[in-house]
Amino acid sequence: MEVVIMTGGKGMRMAPYTKVLPKGLLPVGEQPILEIIVKQLRNYGFTTITMACGYLSGLIQTYFGDGSSRGVDISYHVEREPLGTIGPLKCLRRMSGPFLLINCDVLTTLDFAKFRDFHIQGGSLLTIASQKKGIPIQLGVLETKEDYVTNIVEKPTHTACVSMGIYMMNPEITDYIPTNEFFDIPDLIHAVLAANEKVRHFENNDFWLDIGCPSDYTLANEEYSKIKALLLPGES
């Protein structure tokens, strides 16, 4: 089973940590987050891995090599200029079947095999792993009718379904990605929906943390020891 890991970003929001290391090699617990992801992928049967690299790509290639020491086959694509969060996929060889795509900064206990099965059984071109999240608003929110106030709710929490940065895709998804143009995941989703193709989401309540800023990174290291047995079953 094939997987693409997006590792090309500069991780500007994670500075100063990313001044010396690409975000995927930042340690969570005693090992880089990419190491955790690769071990999880292997455990769920995803053993053919392509890493789409950019910033400090040489460090990632040196660290993982061809993946044989980890029981997987790793190849690399190094982008010469930034192509966005999904643009590099157009430059890769076309996958032979449905494949997983994951960002390099995701810490999760999601069952990738169940996610893959859900995608295949649903018959969609694209499936997005999702979770419900509460979004606090630190203001008094007015409920109105025309120019009259009917109520005020102080600092409410709204709930939204959000993307986890993990996707299952069919190979023909690349038909919707332009060549050598900056293209992000939302652009792809808009293009697929505009073509009347089905896009599904796989809602779950597994542990998930998008390590996008230093406070997230601190939290990831705090939580790691608590959930290591779920992240990496059988590893002491």
N, CA, C and O of each residue as an XYZ file, in Angstrom:
944
protein
N       0.852     -1.190      0.000
C       0.000      0.000      0.000
C       0.886      1.238      0.000
O       1.904      1.290      0.691
N       0.490      2.222     -0.775
C       1.342      3.377     -1.027
C       0.912      4.601     -0.224
O      -0.264      4.783      0.092
N       1.897      5.427      0.094
C       1.634      6.636      0.867
C       2.597      7.731      0.429
O       3.751      7.466      0.094
N       2.104      8.959      0.439
C       2.928     10.137      0.188
C       2.939     10.981      1.465
O       1.890     11.299      2.023
N       4.140     11.333      1.911
C       4.277     12.212      3.076
C       4.778     13.563      2.593
O       5.829     13.650      1.957
N       4.030     14.613      2.894
C       4.417     15.963      2.506
C       5.349     16.546      3.559
O       4.933     16.816      4.686
N       6.607     16.737      3.189
C       7.621     17.198      4.149
C       8.356     18.445      3.664
O       9.427     18.766      4.178
N       7.797     19.152      2.682
C       8.567     20.187      2.013
C       8.516     21.574      2.614
O       9.327     22.427      2.252
N       7.575     21.829      3.533
C       7.410     23.188      4.042
C       8.564     23.650      4.924
O       9.285     22.839      5.504
N       8.722     24.958      5.013
C       9.789     25.529      5.845
C       9.418     25.584      7.324
O      10.285     25.795      8.172
N       8.144     25.399      7.638
C       7.736     25.409      9.036
C       7.999     26.735      9.712
O       8.510     26.777     10.831
N       7.650     27.833      9.031
C       7.956     29.164      9.546
C       7.325     29.420     10.915
O       7.907     30.111     11.752
N       6.132     28.861     11.141
C       5.460     29.078     12.428
C       6.137     28.323     13.567
O       5.856     28.571     14.739
N       7.038     27.394     13.211
C       7.746     26.624     14.224
C       9.137     27.178     14.521
O       9.903     26.561     15.261
N       9.467     28.329     13.956
C      10.751     28.960     14.266
C      10.781     29.273     15.769
O       9.742     29.588     16.350
N      11.962     29.189     16.407
C      13.291     28.986     15.824
C      13.699     27.524     15.650
O      14.784     27.252     15.136
N      12.844     26.564     16.072
C      13.225     25.153     15.974
C      13.617     24.763     14.547
O      14.570     24.012     14.336
N      12.866     25.285     13.573
C      13.077     24.875     12.183
C      14.188     25.649     11.485
O      14.353     25.529     10.271
N      14.937     26.427     12.220
C      16.110     27.077     11.622
C      17.207     26.061     11.340
O      18.028     26.259     10.443
N      17.222     24.969     12.107
C      18.293     23.985     11.961
C      17.789     22.608     11.526
O      18.566     21.795     11.024
N      16.491     22.340     11.716
C      15.934     21.046     11.342
C      14.632     21.245     10.567
O      13.879     22.171     10.867
N      14.354     20.394      9.576
C      13.029     20.423      8.962
C      12.011     19.965      9.997
O      12.340     19.207     10.909
N      10.783     20.425      9.851
C       9.773     20.159     10.882
C       9.601     18.672     11.155
O       9.406     18.274     12.303
N       9.671     17.854     10.127
C       9.470     16.417     10.306
C      10.520     15.735     11.162
O      10.278     14.647     11.683
N      11.695     16.363     11.319
C      12.760     15.758     12.130
C      12.807     16.312     13.548
O      13.689     15.939     14.322
N      11.882     17.189     13.903
C      11.831     17.663     15.284
C      11.425     16.500     16.189
O      10.470     15.789     15.876
N      12.125     16.293     17.293
C      11.828     15.133     18.139
C      10.559     15.299     18.958
O      10.316     16.350     19.551
N       9.763     14.254     18.982
C       8.629     14.142     19.890
C       8.930     12.928     20.760
O       9.030     11.807     20.262
N       9.073     13.157     22.053
C       9.597     12.102     22.898
C      11.050     11.885     22.543
O      11.837     12.831     22.542
N      11.417     10.647     22.241
C      12.818     10.325     21.959
C      13.104     10.130     20.480
O      14.186      9.664     20.121
N      12.139     10.483     19.597
C      12.366     10.258     18.166
C      11.635     11.304     17.343
O      10.643     11.876     17.795
N      12.132     11.555     16.121
C      11.480     12.550     15.265
C      10.042     12.152     14.941
O       9.714     10.967     14.882
N       9.200     13.143     14.734
C       7.806     12.846     14.421
C       7.685     12.029     13.136
O       6.801     11.178     13.033
N       8.561     12.274     12.150
C       8.518     11.471     10.927
C       8.844     10.006     11.208
O       8.302      9.114     10.555
N       9.709      9.758     12.157
C      10.022      8.380     12.545
C       8.777      7.694     13.101
O       8.502      6.535     12.790
N       8.032      8.421     13.923
C       6.792      7.874     14.479
C       5.814      7.553     13.360
O       5.203      6.484     13.346
N       5.666      8.486     12.416
C       4.721      8.295     11.313
C       5.122      7.095     10.460
O       4.272      6.276     10.108
N       6.397      6.983     10.129
C       6.862      5.866      9.298
C       6.605      4.534     10.000
O       6.170      3.579      9.357
N       6.864      4.451     11.299
C       6.599      3.220     12.043
C       5.111      2.882     12.035
O       4.734      1.720     11.883
N       4.271      3.899     12.201
C       2.826      3.666     12.175
C       2.382      3.160     10.805
O       1.594      2.219     10.708
N       2.888      3.783      9.761
C       2.521      3.373      8.405
C       2.904      1.914      8.156
O       2.117      1.143      7.608
N       4.103      1.548      8.558
C       4.552      0.151      8.395
C       3.622     -0.799      9.146
O       3.245     -1.848      8.624
N       3.258     -0.429     10.363
C       2.402     -1.298     11.168
C       1.026     -1.501     10.541
O       0.389     -2.532     10.760
N       0.567     -0.526      9.766
C      -0.741     -0.628      9.122
C      -0.635     -1.122      7.679
O      -1.632     -1.146      6.957
N       0.557     -1.513      7.259
C       0.714     -2.117      5.943
C       1.084     -1.172      4.826
O       1.146     -1.589      3.669
N       1.334      0.097      5.135
C       1.755      1.055      4.111
C       3.279      1.057      4.058
O       3.934      1.749      4.837
N       3.834      0.281      3.138
C       5.284      0.073      3.126
C       5.992      0.706      1.935
O       7.220      0.666      1.859
N       5.235      1.291      1.000
C       5.842      2.002     -0.123
C       5.594      3.484      0.085
O       4.476      3.969     -0.089
N       6.647      4.201      0.461
C       6.528      5.583      0.916
C       7.289      6.520     -0.010
O       8.445      6.270     -0.351
N       6.632      7.597     -0.412
C       7.300      8.683     -1.127
C       7.276      9.914     -0.243
O       6.210     10.331      0.212
N       8.435     10.499      0.006
C       8.509     11.742      0.767
C       8.721     12.892     -0.205
O       9.726     12.946     -0.914
N       7.752     13.817     -0.228
C       7.860     15.008     -1.060
C       8.565     16.077     -0.234
O       7.982     16.662      0.678
N       9.829     16.319     -0.571
C      10.702     17.162      0.251
C      10.974     18.508     -0.412
O      10.742     18.701     -1.606
N      11.469     19.421      0.401
C      11.893     20.717     -0.102
C      12.959     21.272      0.821
O      14.150     21.023      0.632
N      12.524     22.025      1.820
C      13.404     22.664      2.784
C      14.233     21.623      3.551
O      13.681     20.692      4.137
N      15.566     21.790      3.540
C      16.498     20.913      4.252
C      16.254     19.432      3.934
O      16.334     18.570      4.809
N      15.958     19.165      2.670
C      15.618     17.810      2.254
C      16.777     16.827      2.473
O      16.544     15.650      2.749
N      18.007     17.298      2.352
C      19.157     16.418      2.517
C      19.206     15.764      3.889
O      19.647     14.621      4.015
N      18.759     16.473      4.915
C      18.767     15.913      6.266
C      17.774     14.754      6.372
O      18.057     13.736      7.004
N      16.605     14.925      5.744
C      15.603     13.864      5.777
C      16.102     12.629      5.029
O      15.942     11.503      5.500
N      16.714     12.850      3.852
C      17.207     11.728      3.059
C      18.337     10.990      3.778
O      18.416      9.762      3.736
N      19.198     11.746      4.428
C      20.290     11.125      5.174
C      19.760     10.320      6.351
O      20.267      9.237      6.646
N      18.756     10.838      7.016
C      18.224     10.179      8.212
C      17.530      8.856      7.859
O      17.735      7.855      8.545
N      16.722      8.841      6.813
C      15.917      7.660      6.504
C      16.541      6.743      5.446
O      16.253      5.547      5.425
N      17.383      7.284      4.579
C      17.933      6.464      3.518
C      16.839      5.876      2.650
O      15.851      6.545      2.347
N      17.014      4.617      2.247
C      16.005      3.985      1.392
C      14.897      3.309      2.194
O      14.006      2.683      1.620
N      14.951      3.433      3.522
C      13.908      2.882      4.380
C      14.070      1.416      4.731
O      13.313      0.896      5.551
N      15.035      0.737      4.135
C      15.165     -0.711      4.339
C      15.420     -1.075      5.797
O      14.977     -2.129      6.255
N      16.123     -0.225      6.526
C      16.402     -0.515      7.935
C      15.136     -0.434      8.782
O      15.121     -0.881      9.929
N      14.085      0.131      8.219
C      12.817      0.270      8.935
C      11.728     -0.623      8.348
O      10.569     -0.539      8.753
N      12.097     -1.473      7.400
C      11.136     -2.392      6.823
C      10.189     -1.772      5.820
O       9.109     -2.305      5.564
N      10.594     -0.626      5.239
C       9.771      0.037      4.233
C      10.653      0.435      3.056
O      11.880      0.370      3.133
N      10.014      0.846      1.972
C      10.727      1.325      0.787
C      10.438      2.810      0.652
O       9.298      3.197      0.397
N      11.457      3.650      0.819
C      11.280      5.098      0.777
C      11.980      5.680     -0.439
O      13.158      5.417     -0.680
N      11.239      6.473     -1.201
C      11.817      7.258     -2.291
C      11.519      8.726     -2.021
O      10.692      9.062     -1.173
N      12.205      9.592     -2.756
C      12.108     11.028     -2.474
C      11.848     11.815     -3.754
O      12.336     11.476     -4.832
N      11.070     12.869     -3.598
C      10.957     13.880     -4.650
C      11.297     15.215     -4.007
O      10.662     15.615     -3.032
N      12.294     15.904     -4.546
C      12.723     17.186     -4.003
C      12.257     18.292     -4.942
O      12.675     18.346     -6.099
N      11.390     19.177     -4.445
C      10.890     20.260     -5.281
C      11.919     21.389     -5.342
O      12.538     21.737     -4.336
N      12.089     21.950     -6.531
C      13.062     23.027     -6.723
C      12.520     24.359     -6.253
O      13.285     25.229     -5.835
N      11.209     24.530     -6.315
C      10.564     25.731     -5.801
C       9.245     25.313     -5.160
O       8.651     24.313     -5.564
N       8.782     26.065     -4.168
C       7.560     25.673     -3.457
C       6.356     25.577     -4.397
O       6.108     26.471     -5.206
N       5.613     24.468     -4.272
C       4.437     24.239     -5.104
C       3.163     24.094     -4.277
O       2.147     23.608     -4.775
N       3.218     24.515     -3.015
C       2.035     24.443     -2.181
C       1.895     23.107     -1.479
O       2.789     22.263     -1.544
N       0.759     22.918     -0.803
C       0.568     21.729      0.022
C       0.180     20.487     -0.775
O       0.197     19.383     -0.230
N      -0.175     20.643     -2.070
C      -0.527     19.481     -2.877
C       0.107     19.519     -4.262
O       0.123     18.501     -4.954
N       0.628     20.668     -4.681
C       1.237     20.806     -5.999
C       2.309     19.784     -6.307
O       2.373     19.306     -7.440
N       3.176     19.417     -5.332
C       4.233     18.435     -5.626
C       3.705     17.077     -6.073
O       4.418     16.323     -6.734
N       2.469     16.759     -5.720
C       1.918     15.454     -6.099
C       1.875     15.272     -7.615
O       1.980     14.151     -8.113
N       1.719     16.374     -8.344
C       1.673     16.310     -9.805
C       2.997     15.839    -10.385
O       3.036     15.297    -11.490
N       4.084     16.043     -9.645
C       5.416     15.717    -10.143
C       5.806     14.257     -9.878
O       6.813     13.780    -10.400
N       5.022     13.562     -9.083
C       5.359     12.183     -8.730
C       4.850     11.218     -9.789
O       3.992     11.562    -10.602
N       5.392     10.006     -9.768
C       4.840      8.974    -10.638
C       3.397      8.710    -10.226
O       3.041      8.855     -9.056
N       2.582      8.327    -11.178
C       1.183      8.061    -10.885
C       1.071      6.789    -10.040
O       1.672      5.765    -10.363
N       0.307      6.865     -8.973
C       0.160      5.723     -8.077
C      -0.631      4.607     -8.772
O      -1.407      4.854     -9.695
N      -0.411      3.381     -8.305
C      -1.054      2.226     -8.934
C      -2.464      1.977     -8.410
O      -3.219      1.210     -9.007
N      -2.821      2.615     -7.306
C      -4.143      2.430     -6.717
C      -4.382      3.478     -5.655
O      -3.575      4.397     -5.512
N      -5.473      3.369     -4.900
C      -5.737      4.343     -3.834
C      -4.539      4.463     -2.897
O      -3.929      3.464     -2.516
N      -4.215      5.695     -2.535
C      -3.040      5.921     -1.696
C      -3.365      6.915     -0.593
O      -4.292      7.718     -0.692
N      -2.570      6.829      0.454
C      -2.689      7.721      1.600
C      -1.766      8.912      1.405
O      -0.648      8.759      0.912
N      -2.225     10.094      1.787
C      -1.376     11.279      1.805
C      -1.489     11.905      3.186
O      -2.589     12.115      3.696
N      -0.337     12.200      3.787
C      -0.325     12.727      5.150
C       0.726     13.819      5.280
O       1.792     13.740      4.668
N       0.427     14.828      6.069
C       1.406     15.861      6.365
C       2.419     15.335      7.385
O       2.125     14.411      8.144
N       3.598     15.923      7.393
C       4.684     15.405      8.226
C       4.598     15.860      9.678
O       5.427     15.462     10.496
N       3.607     16.687     10.013
C       3.541     17.264     11.358
C       2.295     16.817     12.116
O       1.786     17.541     12.972
N       1.804     15.610     11.794
C       0.577     15.106     12.398
C       0.894     13.998     13.394
O       1.527     13.002     13.044
N       0.458     14.173     14.616
C       0.590     13.142     15.643
C      -0.812     12.606     15.919
O      -1.671     13.337     16.413
N      -1.046     11.333     15.603
C      -2.398     10.789     15.703
C      -2.376      9.287     15.959
O      -1.410      8.596     15.635
N      -3.468      8.799     16.549
C      -3.656      7.361     16.741
C      -4.658      6.812     15.722
O      -5.154      5.698     15.888
N      -4.959      7.569     14.683
C      -5.890      7.124     13.650
C      -5.466      5.782     13.062
O      -4.286      5.566     12.788
N      -6.427      4.883     12.871
C      -6.169      3.592     12.235
C      -6.161      3.808     10.720
O      -7.217      3.927     10.099
N      -4.965      3.858     10.132
C      -4.847      4.155      8.702
C      -5.479      3.073      7.834
O      -5.989      3.367      6.753
N      -5.450      1.829      8.298
C      -6.038      0.742      7.513
C      -7.561      0.876      7.443
O      -8.147      0.679      6.378
N      -8.203      1.207      8.558
C      -9.656      1.423      8.561
C     -10.020      2.616      7.678
O     -11.029      2.595      6.974
N      -9.198      3.640      7.725
C      -9.416      4.834      6.901
C      -9.354      4.458      5.428
O     -10.183      4.900      4.633
N      -8.376      3.647      5.068
C      -8.246      3.208      3.676
C      -9.460      2.394      3.243
O      -9.995      2.606      2.155
N      -9.898      1.461      4.092
C     -11.053      0.635      3.754
C     -12.309      1.489      3.575
O     -13.105      1.253      2.667
N     -12.475      2.475      4.443
C     -13.629      3.386      4.347
C     -13.630      4.101      3.007
O     -14.673      4.240      2.368
N     -12.457      4.552      2.588
C     -12.341      5.256      1.312
C     -12.697      4.340      0.144
O     -13.482      4.716     -0.726
N     -12.133      3.165      0.125
C     -12.356      2.247     -1.000
C     -13.825      1.840     -1.094
O     -14.393      1.795     -2.185
N     -14.435      1.546      0.048
C     -15.823      1.114      0.059
C     -16.785      2.236     -0.332
O     -17.882      1.971     -0.824
N     -16.380      3.480     -0.116
C     -17.269      4.601     -0.403
C     -17.287      5.037     -1.848
O     -18.223      5.713     -2.274
N     -16.273      4.667     -2.619
C     -16.249      4.987     -4.034
C     -16.037      6.452     -4.363
O     -16.446      6.907     -5.431
N     -15.404      7.201     -3.467
C     -15.137      8.615     -3.745
C     -13.729      8.795     -4.300
O     -12.868      7.930     -4.136
N     -13.507      9.926     -4.956
C     -12.186     10.249     -5.485
C     -11.239     10.656     -4.355
O     -10.033     10.416     -4.417
N     -11.808     11.271     -3.333
C     -11.025     11.838     -2.240
C     -11.782     11.648     -0.930
O     -12.988     11.884     -0.861
N     -11.077     11.226      0.094
C     -11.655     11.124      1.438
C     -10.737     11.853      2.412
O      -9.518     11.686      2.378
N     -11.334     12.657      3.272
C     -10.592     13.492      4.214
C     -10.832     12.991      5.633
O     -11.985     12.873      6.049
N      -9.787     12.697      6.379
C      -9.937     12.366      7.790
C     -10.353     13.635      8.530
O      -9.757     14.695      8.336
N     -11.370     13.528      9.374
C     -11.917     14.737      9.992
C     -12.245     14.516     11.463
O     -12.395     13.386     11.927
N     -12.352     15.635     12.183
C     -12.777     15.614     13.576
C     -13.625     16.837     13.875
O     -13.477     17.880     13.238
N     -14.515     16.702     14.850
C     -15.279     17.844     15.347
C     -14.428     18.568     16.384
O     -13.890     17.951     17.304
N     -14.315     19.873     16.226
C     -13.533     20.667     17.159
C     -14.330     21.877     17.619
O     -15.033     22.517     16.836
N     -14.204     22.175     18.907
C     -14.814     23.376     19.442
C     -13.921     24.579     19.186
O     -12.716     24.529     19.435
N     -14.512     25.659     18.688
C     -13.758     26.872     18.370
C     -14.267     27.999     19.262
O     -15.336     28.551     19.000
N     -13.527     28.351     20.307
C     -13.993     29.397     21.224
C     -13.900     30.785     20.598
O     -12.947     31.097     19.884
N     -14.888     31.598     20.874
C     -14.892     32.994     20.437
C     -14.808     33.855     21.689
O     -15.732     33.860     22.503
N     -13.725     34.569     21.847
C     -13.478     35.326     23.068
C     -14.130     36.704     23.034
O     -13.511     37.702     23.405
N     -15.381     36.751     22.588
C     -16.127     38.002     22.477
C     -17.595     37.728     22.772
O     -18.036     36.579     22.774
N     -18.332     38.778     23.015
C     -19.770     38.648     23.139
C     -20.394     38.633     21.751
O     -20.235     39.592     20.995
N     -21.104     37.558     21.403
C     -21.671     37.400     20.066
C     -23.139     37.822     20.078
O     -23.938     37.319     20.868
N     -23.471     38.737     19.203
C     -24.832     39.250     19.122
C     -25.680     38.395     18.188
O     -25.236     38.005     17.109
N     -26.888     38.114     18.613
C     -27.897     37.552     17.734
C     -28.821     38.695     17.327
O     -29.344     39.413     18.180
N     -29.017     38.859     16.032
C     -29.722     40.046     15.548
C     -30.834     39.697     14.570
O     -30.834     38.631     13.955
N     -31.757     40.600     14.445
C     -32.794     40.552     13.421
C     -32.901     41.953     12.849
O     -33.357     42.886     13.510
N     -32.466     42.075     11.600
C     -32.311     43.393     10.968
C     -31.385     44.223     11.850
O     -30.264     43.790     12.120
N     -31.813     45.408     12.311
C     -30.899     46.208     13.122
C     -31.231     46.147     14.610
O     -30.837     47.027     15.376
N     -31.960     45.098     15.020
C     -32.298     44.919     16.432
C     -31.514     43.732     17.010
O     -31.298     42.723     16.338
N     -31.103     43.878     18.253
C     -30.428     42.798     18.970
C     -31.474     41.957     19.688
O     -32.281     42.486     20.452
N     -31.462     40.648     19.446
C     -32.413     39.749     20.099
C     -31.793     38.966     21.251
O     -32.503     38.442     22.110
N     -30.469     38.889     21.263
C     -29.805     38.149     22.346
C     -28.311     38.420     22.268
O     -27.806     38.883     21.246
N     -27.619     38.132     23.339
C     -26.155     38.162     23.338
C     -25.656     36.921     24.047
O     -26.133     36.567     25.125
N     -24.688     36.264     23.425
C     -24.075     35.069     24.002
C     -22.611     35.393     24.286
O     -21.840     35.687     23.373
N     -22.242     35.334     25.563
C     -20.896     35.731     25.960
C     -19.904     34.588     25.764
O     -20.048     33.514     26.347
N     -18.892     34.842     24.927
C     -17.794     33.912     24.682
C     -18.275     32.488     24.377
O     -17.937     31.552     25.102
N     -19.050     32.324     23.321
C     -19.553     30.984     22.992
C     -18.469     30.122     22.341
O     -17.436     30.624     21.900
N     -18.726     28.831     22.293
C     -17.872     27.902     21.570
C     -18.666     27.321     20.414
O     -19.700     26.688     20.625
N     -18.191     27.531     19.196
C     -18.829     26.968     18.022
C     -18.131     25.662     17.646
O     -16.937     25.493     17.896
N     -18.865     24.765     17.059
C     -18.313     23.467     16.664
C     -18.202     23.386     15.153
O     -19.124     23.760     14.428
N     -17.056     22.890     14.682
C     -16.840     22.753     13.244
C     -16.156     21.427     12.955
O     -15.432     20.890     13.794
N     -16.395     20.911     11.761
C     -15.723     19.693     11.294
C     -14.457     20.122     10.567
O     -14.534     20.854      9.581
N     -13.295     19.679     11.034
C     -12.023     20.158     10.488
C     -11.219     19.015      9.881
O     -11.369     17.855     10.266
N     -10.372     19.362      8.932
C      -9.489     18.397      8.291
C      -8.304     18.090      9.193
O      -7.763     18.983      9.845
N      -7.898     16.812      9.230
C      -6.764     16.390     10.042
C      -5.443     16.418      9.279
O      -4.399     16.094      9.845
N      -5.475     16.800      8.003
C      -4.247     16.780      7.210
C      -3.858     15.378      6.788
O      -2.687     15.101      6.528
N      -4.863     14.476      6.719
C      -4.658     13.089      6.309
C      -5.737     12.763      5.279
O      -6.917     13.028      5.507
N      -5.328     12.183      4.139
C      -6.256     11.994      3.030
C      -6.040     10.636      2.373
O      -4.923     10.120      2.346
N      -7.127     10.060      1.839
C      -7.043      8.937      0.918
C      -7.483      9.441     -0.449
O      -8.490     10.138     -0.567
N      -6.719      9.084     -1.483
C      -6.971      9.599     -2.819
C      -6.862      8.485     -3.850
O      -6.113      7.526     -3.666
N      -7.604      8.617     -4.917
C      -7.439      7.745     -6.073
C      -6.407      8.353     -7.016
O      -6.240      9.572     -7.029
N      -5.712      7.539     -7.804
C      -4.632      8.052     -8.651
C      -5.046      9.190     -9.580
O      -4.245     10.084     -9.849
N      -6.293      9.171    -10.078
C      -6.727     10.199    -11.029
C      -6.910     11.573    -10.384
O      -7.255     12.534    -11.070
N      -6.681     11.675     -9.072
C      -6.745     12.975     -8.406
C      -5.756     13.954     -9.029
O      -5.985     15.164     -9.024
N      -4.642     13.421     -9.573
C      -3.623     14.312    -10.139
C      -4.108     15.028    -11.401
O      -3.499     16.011    -11.822
N      -5.201     14.544    -12.012
C      -5.759     15.219    -13.184
C      -6.283     16.606    -12.833
O      -6.472     17.444    -13.715
N      -6.517     16.847    -11.556
C      -7.082     18.128    -11.106
C      -6.007     19.072    -10.563
O      -6.322     20.156    -10.073
N      -4.743     18.663    -10.651
C      -3.639     19.482    -10.150
C      -2.862     20.047    -11.332
O      -2.407     19.277    -12.178
N      -2.694     21.361    -11.421
C      -1.937     21.931    -12.540
C      -0.451     21.603    -12.431
O       0.050     21.307    -11.346
N       0.240     21.656    -13.552
C       1.664     21.351    -13.592
C       2.496     22.586    -13.268
O       2.296     23.659    -13.835
N       3.436     22.406    -12.340
C       4.388     23.469    -11.975
C       3.707     24.756    -11.551
O       4.170     25.849    -11.879
N       2.606     24.625    -10.822
C       1.919     25.788    -10.263
C       1.721     25.581     -8.767
O       1.569     24.454     -8.297
N       1.724     26.675     -8.036
C       1.470     26.616     -6.599
C       0.008     26.232     -6.390
O      -0.892     26.909     -6.887
N      -0.231     25.144     -5.653
C      -1.583     24.606     -5.515
C      -1.722     23.999     -4.127
O      -0.925     23.148     -3.732
N      -2.734     24.439     -3.390
C      -2.936     23.965     -2.034
C      -4.093     22.969     -1.977
O      -4.882     22.863     -2.915
N      -4.180     22.247     -0.873
C      -5.248     21.267     -0.676
C      -6.639     21.884     -0.867
O      -7.461     21.276     -1.552
N      -6.949     23.068     -0.295
C      -8.280     23.641     -0.545
C      -8.550     23.873     -2.032
O      -9.680     23.701     -2.489
N      -7.518     24.264     -2.790
C      -7.685     24.438     -4.232
C      -8.097     23.124     -4.884
O      -8.967     23.105     -5.755
N      -7.475     22.028     -4.463
C      -7.792     20.715     -5.016
C      -9.225     20.311     -4.686
O      -9.956     19.825     -5.549
N      -9.616     20.512     -3.443
C     -10.972     20.144     -3.040
C     -12.005     20.931     -3.838
O     -13.004     20.369     -4.286
N     -11.766     22.235     -4.018
C     -12.678     23.057     -4.824
C     -12.758     22.530     -6.253
O     -13.839     22.467     -6.838
N     -11.604     22.149     -6.814
C     -11.576     21.679     -8.208
C     -12.330     20.357     -8.359
O     -13.061     20.156     -9.328
N     -12.143     19.459     -7.388
C     -12.816     18.160     -7.455
C     -14.326     18.324     -7.298
O     -15.098     17.689     -8.016
N     -14.745     19.167     -6.367
C     -16.178     19.407     -6.170
C     -16.800     20.083     -7.392
O     -17.931     19.773     -7.768
N     -16.064     21.001     -8.006
C     -16.574     21.691     -9.194
C     -16.797     20.721    -10.349
O     -17.624     20.966    -11.227
N     -16.051     19.620    -10.340
C     -16.206     18.596    -11.385
C     -17.280     17.569    -11.017
O     -17.447     16.560    -11.702
N     -18.008     17.842     -9.923
C     -19.089     16.957     -9.455
C     -18.599     15.570     -9.055
O     -19.334     14.586     -9.140
N     -17.341     15.512     -8.617
C     -16.811     14.265     -8.074
C     -17.135     14.186     -6.577
O     -17.280     15.208     -5.907
N     -17.244     12.969     -6.074
C     -17.582     12.782     -4.666
C     -16.350     12.990     -3.773
O     -15.265     12.477     -4.045
N     -16.559     13.755     -2.708
C     -15.554     13.920     -1.655
C     -16.227     13.543     -0.342
O     -17.262     14.103      0.017
N     -15.632     12.591      0.372
C     -16.198     12.135      1.641
C     -15.262     12.513      2.784
O     -14.117     12.908      2.566
N     -15.772     12.385      3.998
C     -14.903     12.581      5.156
C     -15.101     11.444      6.132
O     -16.191     10.882      6.248
N     -14.030     11.115      6.831
C     -13.992     10.004      7.779
C     -13.868     10.593      9.172
O     -12.766     10.864      9.649
N     -15.020     10.789      9.826
C     -15.004     11.419     11.142
C     -14.600     10.411     12.208
O     -15.048      9.264     12.187
N     -13.763     10.834     13.126
C     -13.279      9.945     14.179
C     -12.946     10.752     15.420
O     -12.874     11.980     15.382
N     -12.744     10.037     16.525
C     -12.411     10.673     17.800
C     -11.046     10.243     18.318
O     -10.770     10.338     19.514
N     -10.193      9.768     17.413
C      -8.854      9.349     17.826
C      -8.033     10.554     18.256
O      -8.369     11.695     17.938
N      -6.954     10.288     18.982
C      -6.054     11.385     19.346
C      -5.481     11.998     18.075
O      -5.071     11.285     17.159
N      -5.456     13.316     18.030
C      -4.909     14.015     16.865
C      -4.377     15.374     17.294
O      -5.047     16.128     17.998
N      -3.172     15.666     16.858
C      -2.566     16.963     17.124
C      -1.785     17.405     15.901
O      -0.861     16.725     15.455
N      -2.168     18.553     15.367
C      -1.447     19.170     14.261
C      -0.379     20.069     14.870
O      -0.699     21.079     15.497
N       0.890     19.706     14.690
C       1.982     20.440     15.335
C       2.356     21.626     14.454
O       3.304     21.565     13.671
N       1.591     22.701     14.599
C       1.767     23.841     13.715
C       2.495     25.024     14.314
O       2.909     25.925     13.585
N       2.663     25.041     15.635
C       3.311     26.175     16.296
C       4.020     25.663     17.553
O       3.782     24.529     17.968
N       4.884     26.473     18.163
C       5.641     26.013     19.322
C       4.783     25.493     20.473
O       5.181     24.538     21.142
N       3.622     26.090     20.722
C       2.769     25.602     21.813
C       2.243     24.199     21.503
O       2.109     23.374     22.407
N       1.943     23.923     20.226
C       1.523     22.573     19.825
C       2.664     21.577     20.020
O       2.450     20.441     20.442
N       3.865     22.020     19.707
C       5.036     21.149     19.846
C       5.273     20.795     21.313
O       5.584     19.651     21.642
N       5.125     21.778     22.182
C       5.251     21.527     23.620
C       4.191     20.528     24.078
O       4.486     19.601     24.833
N       2.951     20.724     23.614
C       1.870     19.827     23.983
C       2.126     18.405     23.476
O       1.851     17.435     24.182
N       2.653     18.283     22.251
C       2.942     16.966     21.684
C       3.930     16.201     22.567
O       3.757     15.005     22.804
N       4.947     16.880     23.044
C       5.938     16.219     23.898
C       5.365     15.885     25.268
O       5.766     14.897     25.883
N       4.433     16.697     25.750
C       3.785     16.406     27.028
C       2.871     15.189     26.908
O       2.796     14.377     27.830
N       2.180     15.060     25.783
C       1.203     13.988     25.597
C       1.838     12.674     25.154
O       1.263     11.602     25.346
N       3.019     12.762     24.564
C       3.619     11.580     23.942
C       3.744     10.398     24.900
O       3.358      9.279     24.562
N       4.281     10.645     26.091
C       4.485      9.541     27.022
C       3.168      8.906     27.450
O       3.130      7.724     27.790
N       2.089      9.682     27.437
C       0.777      9.171     27.862
C       0.162      8.267     26.797
O      -0.554      7.318     27.117
N       0.448      8.570     25.522
C      -0.236      7.857     24.440
C       0.708      7.011     23.596
O       0.308      6.485     22.557
N       1.956      6.875     24.032
C       2.934      6.140     23.226
C       2.459      4.722     22.924
O       2.657      4.229     21.813
N       1.838      4.062     23.897
C       1.376      2.684     23.688
C       0.312      2.611     22.608
O       0.176      1.582     21.946
N      -0.450      3.690     22.416
C      -1.456      3.740     21.349
C      -0.826      4.146     20.017
O      -1.218      3.648     18.962
N       0.147      5.047     20.071
C       0.817      5.477     18.858
C       1.650      4.363     18.251
O       1.607      4.126     17.044
N       2.409      3.680     19.102
C       3.360      2.667     18.658
C       3.188      1.399     19.482
O       4.006      1.123     20.359
N       2.135      0.618     19.216
C       1.892     -0.603     20.003
C       3.091     -1.553     19.935
O       3.656     -1.784     18.867
N       3.458     -2.086     21.069
C       4.548     -3.054     21.131
C       5.912     -2.446     21.286
O       6.893     -3.171     21.451
N       6.007     -1.107     21.235
C       7.318     -0.480     21.409
C       7.450     -0.016     22.845
O       6.610      0.736     23.340
N       8.494     -0.460     23.513
C       8.694     -0.118     24.927
C       9.235      1.294     25.057
O       9.469      1.766     26.169
